[in-house]
Amino acid sequence: MGSFRITGGGTLSGTIKPQGAKNEALQILCACLLTEETVNITNLPDILDVNNLIDLLDGLGVEVERISRSEVNLTANHVKLDYLKSDEFIRRAASLRGSIMILGPLLARFRKAFLPHPGGDKIGRRRLDTHFIGLQKLGARFNEDSLNKCYEIEAPQGLSGAYMLLDEASVTGTANIIMAATLAKGTTTIFNAACEPYIVQLCEMLVRMGARIEGIGSNLLKINGVENLTGTSHRLLADMIEVGSFIGMAAMTRSALRIQDAGIESLGMIPQVFQKLGIKLQFEGDDIIIPQQESYEVETFMDGGIMTIADAPWPGFTPDLISIVLVVATQAKGTVLIHQKMFESRLFFVDKLIDMGAQIILCDPHRANVIGLNHAHTLKGIRMSSPDIRAGVALLIAALSARGESIIDNIDQIDRGYQFIDKRLQALGAKIERI
């Protein structure tokens, strides 16, 4: 595994363009299994999770034509279902949480699927109930092999539409159920569906393929099944998590940056949350400009109460940026309570920030009280390890702002979600090297 060596304390400058959205890419790639015709996908991020999923689809018999590192043609006209039980598939799928989203398309088109327990970030318990219950309501039967940690799923009579009220507005769960329902017999109604921009993108792509979906963009979806879907072309949105990361990076390093083609209309309340931390943002077309600020002061609530930033299902603040907001708050002027509601292990990286000199009280697995240093006390460089994608980038941002040298180990986690991050930051003047 590689490491980053970072010499912090300097400022950055220039323009950076966010990659295509990782979380959108994983579900869009799986959707190619719904048709035997070619699906063209552009603005793909060149990252480990995406490339691993493409390799998995290739092993499954999908014809893969890499036009460039950011564009691919996928044609699933000769799917090899026997591959699902091969050692190679089990190894690949077990290391990639996004592999869970092949279930819906495979069940809808081939009436059976097989999947090992998927992997991913170690950020706490991430249950699969929403996926399984939704697919069961459509007629799928699940058999779990606890010894080999895998699931065998079948729908011998095919899938049939149903009404369901999701107990959790899971993005990947909603995506899986939508994809399965497009080819199910009859009508499927999903209430409390996730409505993130990535779900909107998936639905709009499926409609171009011939699916009949009503309520796109809301939490109530109605899907009338069709007999088959056709090929299409699809362009991914800019990655909102990268946009938020770059905003936080500019503030922490007191730098002036332009984020080009940021997809502002799809960012929801992300800009607003960073503005609550006192970070100034300017909007020019689809670009976000972060001017250089020597300090940024946290707002308080109208009654003078301490600012609380919490994650929530869309249109609430995305949990993937909680780690970034937390590290940015360490150098703000003022106090912030960070409340991570969804994952009980996502805040456990704060011990590294405390070692760097940050003033943070970890109240419990879900809440951290951050007392901003207002740059009066600069963080100091240390050696640390990246526990997951988002915490890894949060630590990278801290290292760029710290005095002295920092080493971040286990950067494979960062590479899973951020393409060529070291080279892109070097272009902005960051002193970062891969070792």
Secondary structure, DSSP 8 states (H G I E B T S, - for coil): --EEEEE-S---EEEE---B-HHHHHHHHHHGGG-SSEEEEES----HHHHHHHHHHHHTT-EEEEEETTEEEEE-SS--GGGGGSHHHHHHHHT-GGGGGGHHHHHHHHSEEEEE------SS----HHHHHHHHHTT-EEEEETTTTEEEEE-TT--B--EEE-SS--HHHHHHHHHHHHTSBSEEEEES----HHHHHHHHHHHHTT-EEESTTSSEEEEE--S----EEEE--B-HHHHHHHHHHHHHTT-EEEE-S--GGG-TTHHHHHHHTT---EEETTEEEE---S--B----TTS--EEEE--STTS--GGGHHHHHHHHTTSBSEEEEE--S-TTTTTTHHHHHHTT-EEEEEETTEEEEE--TTSS--B--EEE--SHHHHHHHHHHHHHSBSEEEEE-THHHHTTSTTHHHHHHTTT-EEEE-
